[in-house]
Amino acid sequence: YGLPPAPYGQPPAQNLPTKTEKLVIPTVCSGAVIGKGGAVIKEIKAQTGCQISIAEAQPSTPDDRVVTISGTSLGVQSAIIFIRQRVEAYQPTGETH
């Protein structure tokens, strides 16, 4: 007859419930989070297995950008930690406030 029918669901890694979180970062830090050519954001996606998108700054809130992170609970938590580290490590260049 061939192979028995596949069990319900997918392999455990894909069977975990997914969630979506939104995180607001300062617009000036978005370059540090994205990285040159998207290198940093690609690395965070690879390490966490999450989908991550950074919205353009809105006219009503030009100083903030919304980061949307989707994945497993653990992946989302990890991505938020990585992004916060990039934001906190951000040093403005040439600005003295």
Contacts in CASP RR format, 6 or more apart in sequence:
PFRMAT RR
TARGET T0000
AUTHOR 0000-0000-0000
METHOD contacts of the structure
MODEL  1
YGLPPAPYGQPPAQNLPTKTEKLVIPTVCSGAVIGKGGAVIKEIKAQTGC
QISIAEAQPSTPDDRVVTISGTSLGVQSAIIFIRQRVEAYQPTGETH
9 15 0 8 1.000
16 72 0 8 1.000
16 73 0 8 1.000
17 72 0 8 1.000
17 73 0 8 1.000
18 70 0 8 1.000
18 71 0 8 1.000
18 72 0 8 1.000
19 70 0 8 1.000
19 71 0 8 1.000
19 72 0 8 1.000
19 73 0 8 1.000
19 76 0 8 1.000
20 68 0 8 1.000
20 69 0 8 1.000
20 70 0 8 1.000
20 71 0 8 1.000
20 76 0 8 1.000
21 68 0 8 1.000
21 69 0 8 1.000
21 70 0 8 1.000
21 76 0 8 1.000
21 80 0 8 1.000
22 66 0 8 1.000
22 67 0 8 1.000
22 68 0 8 1.000
22 69 0 8 1.000
23 66 0 8 1.000
23 67 0 8 1.000
23 69 0 8 1.000
23 80 0 8 1.000
23 83 0 8 1.000
23 84 0 8 1.000
24 64 0 8 1.000
24 65 0 8 1.000
24 66 0 8 1.000
24 67 0 8 1.000
25 33 0 8 1.000
25 54 0 8 1.000
25 64 0 8 1.000
25 65 0 8 1.000
25 67 0 8 1.000
25 83 0 8 1.000
25 87 0 8 1.000
26 63 0 8 1.000
26 64 0 8 1.000
26 65 0 8 1.000
26 87 0 8 1.000
27 57 0 8 1.000
27 62 0 8 1.000
27 63 0 8 1.000
27 64 0 8 1.000
27 65 0 8 1.000
28 63 0 8 1.000
28 90 0 8 1.000
28 92 0 8 1.000
29 86 0 8 1.000
29 87 0 8 1.000
29 90 0 8 1.000
30 54 0 8 1.000
30 65 0 8 1.000
32 40 0 8 1.000
32 86 0 8 1.000
32 87 0 8 1.000
32 89 0 8 1.000
32 90 0 8 1.000
33 40 0 8 1.000
33 41 0 8 1.000
33 54 0 8 1.000
33 67 0 8 1.000
33 83 0 8 1.000
33 86 0 8 1.000
33 87 0 8 1.000
34 40 0 8 1.000
34 41 0 8 1.000
34 54 0 8 1.000
35 41 0 8 1.000
40 86 0 8 1.000
41 52 0 8 1.000
41 54 0 8 1.000
44 50 0 8 1.000
44 52 0 8 1.000
44 79 0 8 1.000
44 82 0 8 1.000
44 83 0 8 1.000
45 51 0 8 1.000
45 52 0 8 1.000
45 79 0 8 1.000
47 78 0 8 1.000
47 82 0 8 1.000
48 71 0 8 1.000
48 75 0 8 1.000
48 76 0 8 1.000
48 78 0 8 1.000
48 79 0 8 1.000
48 82 0 8 1.000
49 71 0 8 1.000
49 72 0 8 1.000
49 75 0 8 1.000
50 69 0 8 1.000
50 70 0 8 1.000
50 71 0 8 1.000
50 72 0 8 1.000
50 75 0 8 1.000
50 76 0 8 1.000
50 78 0 8 1.000
50 79 0 8 1.000
51 68 0 8 1.000
51 69 0 8 1.000
51 70 0 8 1.000
51 71 0 8 1.000
52 67 0 8 1.000
52 68 0 8 1.000
52 69 0 8 1.000
52 70 0 8 1.000
52 79 0 8 1.000
52 83 0 8 1.000
53 67 0 8 1.000
53 68 0 8 1.000
54 65 0 8 1.000
54 66 0 8 1.000
54 67 0 8 1.000
54 68 0 8 1.000
55 65 0 8 1.000
55 66 0 8 1.000
55 67 0 8 1.000
55 68 0 8 1.000
56 65 0 8 1.000
57 63 0 8 1.000
57 64 0 8 1.000
57 65 0 8 1.000
58 64 0 8 1.000
67 83 0 8 1.000
69 76 0 8 1.000
69 79 0 8 1.000
69 80 0 8 1.000
69 83 0 8 1.000
70 76 0 8 1.000
END
